[in-house]
Every structure is written in C-alpha cells, then in structure tokens.
C-alpha cells in the first residue's frame, strides 16, 4: 500500500506519516489476534467440555457487550489521553487475558467473565487509533487512508484464524489463546516505544498547518476540547446516530460470519476444523479489497460522500448472504466465490462507517469520541448476534440464523439513506 498524504515539502513529516501508518496498521491488526481466535477454537471447546452453542454464544456476547460499553468510555478518553498509552494498556491486557483463558477449565461463568473483560480492554484500540489517524492525516485523504487502515483489522482477523487453525491442529485449542497472547504483548511494547500521538507534539506541522501550507515547527500539545464538548458533538448530532445504527445492523451480519462461519463449514459443509479455518479466511481477505475499494470510491466517484457507496454495497450484501445459504456446500467453488463477495461487501461499508465517517462528523478533536459511540452501538448488534445466532441455530435452524444476518444488512442500508448527502 502506498500511503500518500498532504502535498507538503516537509520530507520529515512524510516519513513520520508513513511510519505512524504502519505502526497503527500492525498494532491494530494484532488486537484481532486475541479477539476472533475463539471462533476457530469453539468446536474443540464444545467437544471437550460438552458445552452448547448457546453457552459459547453467551461467551461471545459478553465480549461484544463489554466492548460496546468500553467503546463509549474509552472513545471519550481517547480524545483526552495519549493514544500511545491507552492502546498499549489495552493490548497488553488483552494478551494476558488470552493466556488466562486457556485455564478456564470449561466453567462457563469463568469464560463469560474473562472474555467480557477482554471485550472492555479491546475497546481501548480502535477509537484512539482513529484519533491518531485524524491527528496525522488531513481530511482530503481520510477516505483513502481509512480504507487502507481498515485492512488492518480485516487481515488481522484472517491472520488470527491462520494462527489459531495451525496451532489447534498441532497443539490443541489452548495454544490458540496462548501463542497470540505472547505475540501481542511484544507488539504493544513496540507501539509504546515508537508511536507518537500527533505531529505538533514532536515539532512538525499539525494537520491544520499542513492544509494551510504553514511549516510550524513549534512543539505543542494536542489540546482536548473538553468532555462537555465531545459529548455534545457525539450525542446531539443525528447523523452520528444514523451511522451508529447502521453499524448495529452491519455487525449482526459481520460477526455472524466471523463468529459462526467456521462452525457452519464444519457442521453443514463437512470441513475439518483446520480446513474450515483456512476456508473462512476468504471472508476477511476479500474484505481488505472491499475496504480499499470503498475508500477509493467514496473519494473519487462520490466526491467524498461515504453513504452512497455504503448503501449500494449493503444491499448487495443482503443478496449474497441469501445466495450463500442456498448454494450447496458440496459446490465448494461457488460457495467460496460467494464467501469472497460477502467479505468484500461487508468490510467496504464497515470501514467507512467506523473510520471515515466519524472523523468527518466529529472533526479530529472529537474523532475518538464519535468513533467510540458509533462502535458502541454497533457492538450491541454484535452482542445480539453472538447469543442470538447460537440460540437460532439450536432451536430453529441455520436458515433462521442466515435470515437474521440478512435483516442486519438491510437495516444498515436503510440507515445509509438518511445520511446519503
């Protein structure tokens, strides 16, 4: 990925922008190593302890619910505190919790509590990351940079499934938590040592100076506008609410696939656990291309408007989710192609809603707060799909789960109509 920013004659600024981008990319991708790894481990956990899908669905929902609560709190704190510190604390904590998860002994209550805490510390990642991006890159490239940065959590999920699938194959499901836990702690230390919160804090021009062509080398603090103002920007803007409920619907289908696709392939399509993990990687890998495309299309085809391309992709997402359900699993080529398209259509609008739209709606001064609020509402949808999907599969059918996911895509598309312009 070639990350270009403001047309500046300052070579040091350009160097730092590239450095910060890749630090953000690697660091946030690593959050997913210790978040979605549980999806691949679930079949073996259920088999070893005799747990039900509803039991594991409750564990998933605990993470999503606490993530939602944490997003609102840590989104506000992300604008106040240094992104470098809060991201470090969150990632190290998540790594430690993953190591502990291997010792839960099949006690569902212990799993729920531990994975719920993981959800809270995971929420220290994205809002502060968007804040850091808003501090370093000006508005004219936010669509493009958001799309490129969004590939971090998309491919991070794919890498997580690769690691988990491989480790489980040779060392059992506990290794799928222990190995990533150690990896992310090392990455968190690197982030703390090398990242910087904003260019003006190290004597480089702020984004406002960059846009105005001012080469200001004065060292300044990135001032917080106050919690009263960030809450006002977040809660009193009805467009923020529309974006939040769009993410609510989108996360139903996104985490429906991310959490349950390996199990669906294992139970319905007859794949082994490791094969299911590798096949499911198609979903986030294609999603990376979708994120880049959506950011490019918003900037180039729709003149900076994010909602139109998101609306189109969300409608198509509902259609292809239905097609994935009706195509026989034995037709693995067509099934894989449709899964690739679903990933493309899921993550394209997602990255616009969670990265590009919050900066536009909240400006860089409230970027973390708006991001946190949108993600908080969105993860209520994710928490609903955790236990809700498990319940639907066990008490009705996989068909019911798919129709649930399709309804989420349609809801998200409708919300985009309200913020079309």
C-alpha positions in Angstrom: 0.0 0.0 0.0 1.3 3.4 -1.0 0.2 5.9 1.7 0.4 9.4 0.4 -0.8 12.4 2.4 -0.8 16.2 2.2 1.2 17.8 -0.5 3.9 19.0 1.7 7.5 19.9 1.1 8.4 18.6 4.5 10.2 15.3 4.0 10.4 14.6 7.7 6.6 14.9 8.0 6.0 12.5 5.1 8.4 10.0 6.7 6.6 10.2 10.0 3.2 9.8 8.4 4.3 6.5 6.7 5.9 5.3 10.0 2.8 6.1 12.0 0.5 4.5 9.4 2.4 1.2 9.5 2.7 1.3 13.3 -1.1 1.8 13.5 -1.7 -0.9 11.0 0.4 -3.6 12.7 -0.7 -2.7 16.2 -4.4 -2.7 15.5 -4.2 -5.8 13.4 -2.7 -7.5 16.4 -5.9 -6.7 18.5 -7.7 -9.2 16.3 -5.2 -12.0 17.1 -6.6 -12.1 20.6 -10.3 -11.4 19.8 -11.5 -13.6 16.9 -9.3 -16.6 17.7 -12.1 -18.0 19.8 -14.2 -18.6 16.7 -11.8 -21.3 15.4 -11.4 -22.9 18.9 -15.1 -23.2 19.6 -15.8 -26.6 18.1 -13.0 -28.2 20.2 -14.0 -26.3 23.4 -17.6 -27.6 23.0 -16.4 -31.1 22.3 -14.0 -31.3 25.3 -16.4 -29.8 27.9 -19.8 -30.8 26.4 -20.9 -27.2 26.1 -23.7 -26.0 23.8 -23.7 -23.3 21.1 -25.8 -21.1 23.4 -23.1 -21.5 26.1 -20.4 -20.3 23.7 -22.8 -17.7 22.3 -23.0 -16.2 25.8 -19.2 -16.0 25.9 -19.1 -14.2 22.6 -21.9 -11.8 23.7 -20.0 -11.0 26.9 -17.1 -9.7 24.8 -19.4 -7.7 22.5 -21.4 -6.2 25.3 -18.4 -5.1 27.3 -16.7 -3.9 24.1 -19.8 -1.7 23.5 -19.6 -0.2 27.0 -15.9 0.2 26.8 -16.1 1.9 23.4 -18.2 4.7 24.7 -16.0 5.2 27.8 -12.6 4.8 26.0 -13.7 6.7 23.0 -14.1 9.8 25.2 -10.8 9.0 27.0 -9.1 8.6 23.6 -9.6 12.3 22.8 -8.4 13.2 26.3 -5.5 10.8 26.9 -2.5 9.9 24.8 -3.3 7.3 22.1 0.1 5.8 22.7 -0.6 4.9 26.3 -4.2 3.8 26.1 -3.6 1.4 23.2 -0.5 -0.1 24.9 -2.6 -0.8 28.1 -5.4 -2.3 26.1 -3.3 -4.6 24.0 -1.1 -5.9 26.9 -4.2 -6.6 29.0 -5.8 -8.5 26.2 -2.7 -10.6 25.7 -2.7 -11.6 29.4 -6.4 -12.4 29.4 -5.9 -14.7 26.4 -3.2 -16.6 28.2 -5.5 -17.0 31.3 -8.4 -18.2 29.1 -6.6 -21.5 28.5 -7.1 -22.2 32.2 -10.8 -21.7 32.4 -11.5 -25.5 32.8 -14.8 -25.4 30.9 -16.5 -23.3 33.6 -18.9 -21.1 31.5 -19.2 -18.4 34.1 -15.4 -18.0 34.3 -15.3 -17.9 30.4 -18.0 -15.3 30.3 -16.3 -13.0 32.9 -12.8 -13.4 31.4 -13.9 -12.8 27.8 -16.1 -9.9 28.9 -13.1 -8.2 30.4 -11.2 -8.9 27.2 -14.0 -7.0 25.4 -13.5 -4.0 27.6 -9.7 -3.8 27.2 -10.1 -4.5 23.4 -12.2 -1.3 23.2 -9.0 0.7 24.0 -7.8 0.1 20.5 -9.9 1.5 17.7 -11.2 4.9 18.9 -7.6 6.0 19.9 -6.3 4.6 16.6 -8.8 6.7 14.6 -7.9 9.7 16.7 -4.2 9.1 15.9 -5.0 8.9 12.2 -7.0 12.1 12.3 -4.1 13.8 14.0 -1.6 12.8 11.4 -3.5 12.9 8.1 -5.6 15.8 6.7 -9.2 15.5 5.6 -8.6 15.3 1.8 -7.1 11.8 2.2 -9.2 10.4 5.0 -11.3 8.1 2.7 -8.2 6.6 1.2 -6.2 6.2 4.4 -9.3 4.9 6.3 -9.7 2.2 3.6 -6.1 1.2 3.8 -6.0 1.3 7.6 -9.2 -0.7 7.7 -7.4 -3.6 6.1 -5.5 -4.0 9.4 -8.4 -5.4 11.4 -9.7 -7.3 8.3 -6.4 -9.1 7.6 -5.7 -9.2 11.3 -8.8 -11.5 11.6 -7.5 -13.6 8.8 -4.1 -14.0 10.3 -5.7 -14.8 13.6 -7.6 -17.7 12.0 -4.5 -18.9 10.3 -2.5 -19.0 13.6 -5.4 -20.5 15.5 -6.2 -23.1 12.9 -2.5 -24.1 12.7 -1.8 -24.2 16.4 -5.0 -26.2 17.2 -4.0 -28.8 14.5 -0.7 -29.5 16.3 -1.1 -28.3 19.9 -4.8 -28.2 20.8 -7.2 -25.3 21.3 -5.4 -23.7 24.3 -2.5 -22.8 22.1 -4.8 -20.7 20.0 -5.0 -18.3 23.0 -1.5 -18.7 24.4 0.5 -18.1 21.3 -1.3 -14.9 20.1 -1.2 -13.6 23.7 2.6 -13.7 23.8 2.8 -12.1 20.3 0.6 -9.1 21.0 2.4 -8.2 24.2 5.6 -7.8 22.2 3.8 -5.7 19.6 2.3 -3.5 22.3 5.8 -2.7 23.7 6.9 -1.8 20.2 4.0 0.6 19.8 4.7 2.3 23.1 8.4 2.9 22.2 7.9 4.1 18.6 4.4 5.8 18.2 3.6 9.5 18.7 0.2 11.0 19.3 0.3 14.0 16.9 2.8 15.7 14.7 2.8 19.0 16.6 3.9 17.2 19.7 7.3 16.4 18.1 7.7 19.8 16.3 6.0 19.0 13.0 3.1 20.9 11.4 -0.4 19.9 12.6 -3.0 18.9 10.1 -4.4 22.4 10.1 -0.9 23.8 9.4 -0.4 21.2 6.6 -3.7 22.2 4.9 -2.8 25.9 5.1 0.8 25.4 3.9 2.3 26.5 7.2 5.6 24.8 8.2 5.2 25.3 12.0 8.0 23.6 13.9 6.8 24.7 17.4 6.3 21.8 19.9 2.7 22.0 21.1 0.2 19.7 22.9 -2.8 18.3 21.1 -5.3 20.1 23.3 -8.5 18.4 24.4 -11.7 20.4 23.8 -13.4 19.1 27.0 -15.7 16.3 27.7 -18.8 18.6 27.6 -18.0 19.5 24.0 -17.0 16.0 22.9 -20.3 14.6 24.4 -22.2 17.4 22.7 -20.6 16.6 19.3 -21.3 12.9 19.8 -24.8 12.8 21.3 -26.6 15.8 19.7 -25.7 15.0 16.0 -28.5 12.9 14.5 -26.2 11.8 11.7 -23.9 10.2 14.3 -27.0 8.2 15.5 -27.8 7.1 11.9 -24.2 5.9 11.4 -24.3 4.1 14.8 -27.5 2.1 14.0 -26.1 1.3 10.5 -23.2 -0.3 12.3 -25.6 -2.1 14.6 -27.2 -3.8 11.6 -23.9 -4.4 9.8 -22.3 -6.0 12.8 -25.1 -8.5 13.0 -24.0 -10.0 9.7 -20.3 -9.3 10.1 -19.9 -11.1 13.4 -22.4 -13.6 12.4 -20.0 -14.8 9.7 -16.8 -14.1 11.7 -18.0 -16.0 14.8 -20.0 -18.8 13.2 -18.7 -19.4 9.7 -16.0 -22.0 10.8 -18.7 -23.9 12.7 -21.1 -23.7 9.8 -18.4 -25.1 7.5 -17.6 -27.8 10.0 -21.2 -28.9 10.7 -23.0 -28.3 7.4 -20.4 -28.4 4.7 -18.4 -31.2 6.3 -15.0 -29.5 6.5 -12.4 -30.3 9.2 -11.8 -27.7 11.9 -8.5 -26.6 10.4 -9.9 -26.6 6.8 -12.9 -24.6 8.0 -10.5 -22.0 9.5 -8.5 -21.8 6.3 -11.6 -21.5 4.1 -13.1 -18.8 6.3 -10.1 -16.7 5.7 -11.6 -15.9 2.3 -14.1 -13.7 4.1 -11.7 -11.1 5.7 -9.1 -11.4 2.8 -11.7 -10.2 0.3 -12.8 -7.7 2.9 -9.5 -6.0 2.7 -10.0 -5.4 -1.0 -13.6 -4.2 -0.3 -12.2 -1.6 2.3 -9.7 -0.2 -0.2 -12.3 0.0 -2.9 -14.9 1.7 -0.7 -12.5 4.3 0.4 -11.4 5.0 -3.1 -15.0 5.1 -4.5 -16.1 7.5 -1.8 -13.4 9.9 -2.6 -13.3 9.6 -6.3 -16.7 8.5 -7.5 -18.9 10.2 -4.9 -16.8 13.3 -4.2 -16.2 12.5 -0.5 -19.7 11.2 0.3 -19.5 7.9 2.1 -23.1 6.8 2.4 -24.0 6.2 -1.3 -21.3 3.5 -1.9 -22.0 2.0 1.5 -25.7 1.8 0.7 -25.1 0.0 -2.6 -22.7 -2.5 -1.1 -25.0 -3.2 1.9 -27.9 -4.1 -0.4 -25.8 -6.4 -2.4 -24.5 -7.9 0.8 -28.1 -9.0 1.7 -28.5 -10.7 -1.7 -25.2 -12.6 -1.5 -25.8 -13.8 2.1 -29.0 -15.4 0.8 -27.1 -17.0 -2.1 -24.5 -18.5 0.3 -27.3 -20.2 2.2 -29.0 -21.8 -0.9 -25.8 -22.9 -2.7 -24.9 -26.4 -1.7 -21.8 -26.8 0.4 -20.6 -29.6 -1.9 -20.2 -27.0 -4.6 -17.2 -25.6 -2.9 -16.0 -23.4 -5.8 -19.3 -21.4 -6.0 -19.5 -21.4 -2.2 -16.0 -19.9 -1.9 -16.7 -17.3 -4.6 -19.8 -16.1 -2.8 -18.0 -16.0 0.5 -15.3 -13.8 -1.1 -18.0 -11.5 -2.4 -19.7 -11.3 1.1 -16.4 -10.4 2.7 -15.8 -7.7 0.0 -19.3 -6.2 0.6 -19.1 -6.4 4.4 -15.9 -4.7 5.1 -16.2 -1.9 2.4 -19.1 -0.1 4.1 -17.8 -1.1 7.6 -14.5 0.8 7.2 -16.4 3.9 6.0 -18.8 3.8 9.0 -16.1 3.2 11.7 -13.2 5.3 10.3 -14.0 7.8 7.6 -17.5 9.0 8.8 -16.5 9.6 12.5 -13.7 11.9 11.5 -16.0 13.9 9.2 -18.8 14.0 11.8 -16.6 14.8 14.8 -13.5 16.5 13.4 -10.1 15.4 14.6 -10.8 16.9 18.1 -13.7 14.5 18.7 -12.8 11.7 16.4 -12.2 9.1 19.1 -15.4 10.1 20.9 -17.6 9.8 17.8 -15.9 6.6 16.8 -16.3 5.1 20.2 -20.1 5.9 20.3 -20.7 4.5 16.8 -18.7 1.4 17.6 -20.5 1.1 21.0 -24.0 1.0 19.3 -22.5 -1.3 16.6 -21.3 -3.8 19.1 -24.7 -4.1 20.7 -25.6 -5.6 17.4 -22.6 -7.9 17.6 -23.6 -8.9 21.1 -27.1 -9.7 19.8 -25.6 -11.9 17.0 -23.4 -13.8 19.5 -26.0 -15.5 21.7 -28.9 -14.8 19.2 -27.3 -16.8 16.4 -26.4 -19.6 18.7 -30.0 -19.8 20.0 -31.5 -19.7 16.5 -29.2 -22.5 15.2 -30.0 -24.7 18.2 -33.8 -24.0 18.4 -34.7 -23.4 14.7 -32.1 -23.9 12.0 -29.1 -22.4 10.3 -31.6 -20.9 7.8 -33.0 -18.8 10.6 -29.5 -17.5 11.5 -28.9 -16.5 7.9 -32.2 -14.6 7.7 -31.2 -12.8 10.9 -27.9 -11.8 9.4 -29.7 -10.7 6.2 -32.0 -8.4 8.2 -29.0 -6.7 9.7 -27.6 -5.9 6.2 -31.0 -4.4 5.2 -31.2 -2.3 8.3 -27.8 -0.9 7.7 -28.6 0.0 4.1 -31.7 1.9 5.2 -29.7 3.9 7.8 -27.4 5.0 5.0 -30.3 6.6 3.1 -30.7 9.0 6.0 -27.2 10.3 5.6 -26.9 10.0 1.8 -25.5 13.5 1.3 
